Amino acid sequence: MAVVKADAYGHGATMVARTALDAGAGGLCVATLQEGIQLREAEIEAPILLLGATNTPEQVRAIAHWQLQPTICTPQQALVFSETLSGLKKTLSVHLKLDTGMSRLGMPWQEARQFVELVKRLPYLEMKSVYSHLATADSLDPTVMRLQHQRFEEAIAQLHSAGIEPPCLHLANSAATLTDPALHYDLVRVGLALYGLYPAEHLRSVIRPQASDAGESAGDASENDSPWYWCQLWLPIYR
Ligand SMILES: Cc1ncc(COP(=O)(O)O)c(C=O)c1O
């Protein structure tokens, strides 16, 4: 998913959203309801996940009207959504967020099973995914990221033991996407990297594009001295 919050990090949300979708992004992430509405008004029809909190019945009605996909973080919030949607007779796709260590938004990961069971019981809410956010994926020290990953895995195991198979799981921001494929799950939420920005200096070496002149061979494959321009992308191989 392409993260186009904050006017696509200042690059222009509508233009970046269209470009990312044309290039194959499966959906968009924004921070606020207003940002989501702006994309819908620009006639963008792709799934739009609201990363920020929305709580009031008025917000729920707007989210339903524009068919945006909210993040649900607490049982109380889930109840407000379900009650308001019952009045509208409209079902919404929702994403359930677990707090695995970011301590900003999300249900404590230890309570994942009870939380997901509650949401599944409520009418008019369709669970689209379960996700969490990493606080320090860009750090050289992977300790906190590994702990968060482990907690996410334990939360998923809780769900599986209750017979719940979430349709989609996601955890990675740009730094995690560049760091370890084990963090990729079913989709990644990429912001910084989408704009050509490296989340941290030590991640710079991860991708190395290289172009060469027409007629030059690539690597040691001397039989490759074709008249074409070569464009190589060097990627690390994970053990
Ligand atoms: C929940 C969530 N996921 C993904 C991202 C994208 O992060 P990055 O720009 O580091 O890729 C953000 C950015 O704020 C976020 O809040």
Ligand as a Chemical Component Dictionary entry (heavy atoms), coordinates in Angstrom:
data_LIG
# 
_chem_comp.id                   LIG 
_chem_comp.type                 NON-POLYMER 
_chem_comp.pdbx_formal_charge   0 
_chem_comp.three_letter_code    LIG 
# 
loop_
_chem_comp_atom.comp_id 
_chem_comp_atom.atom_id 
_chem_comp_atom.alt_atom_id 
_chem_comp_atom.type_symbol 
_chem_comp_atom.charge 
_chem_comp_atom.model_Cartn_x 
_chem_comp_atom.model_Cartn_y 
_chem_comp_atom.model_Cartn_z 
_chem_comp_atom.pdbx_ordinal 
LIG C1 C1 C 0 0.843 3.083 10.457 1  
LIG C2 C2 C 0 1.864 3.550 9.457  2  
LIG N1 N1 N 0 2.318 2.679 8.536  3  
LIG C3 C3 C 0 3.231 3.035 7.611  4  
LIG C4 C4 C 0 3.742 4.317 7.580  5  
LIG C5 C5 C 0 4.791 4.656 6.545  6  
LIG O1 O1 O 0 6.014 4.861 7.173  7  
LIG P1 P1 P 0 7.337 5.192 6.283  8  
LIG O2 O2 O 0 7.115 6.557 5.740  9  
LIG O3 O3 O 0 8.435 5.137 7.259  10 
LIG O4 O4 O 0 7.391 4.152 5.228  11 
LIG C6 C6 C 0 3.282 5.255 8.510  12 
LIG C7 C7 C 0 3.809 6.615 8.488  13 
LIG O5 O5 O 0 3.582 7.425 9.315  14 
LIG C8 C8 C 0 2.334 4.849 9.479  15 
LIG O6 O6 O 0 1.870 5.711 10.409 16 
# 
loop_
_chem_comp_bond.comp_id 
_chem_comp_bond.atom_id_1 
_chem_comp_bond.atom_id_2 
_chem_comp_bond.value_order 
_chem_comp_bond.pdbx_ordinal 
LIG C1 C2 SING 1  
LIG C2 N1 SING 2  
LIG C2 C8 DOUB 3  
LIG N1 C3 DOUB 4  
LIG C3 C4 SING 5  
LIG C4 C5 SING 6  
LIG C4 C6 DOUB 7  
LIG C5 O1 SING 8  
LIG O1 P1 SING 9  
LIG P1 O2 DOUB 10 
LIG P1 O3 SING 11 
LIG P1 O4 SING 12 
LIG C6 C7 SING 13 
LIG C6 C8 SING 14 
LIG C7 O5 DOUB 15 
LIG C8 O6 SING 16 
# 
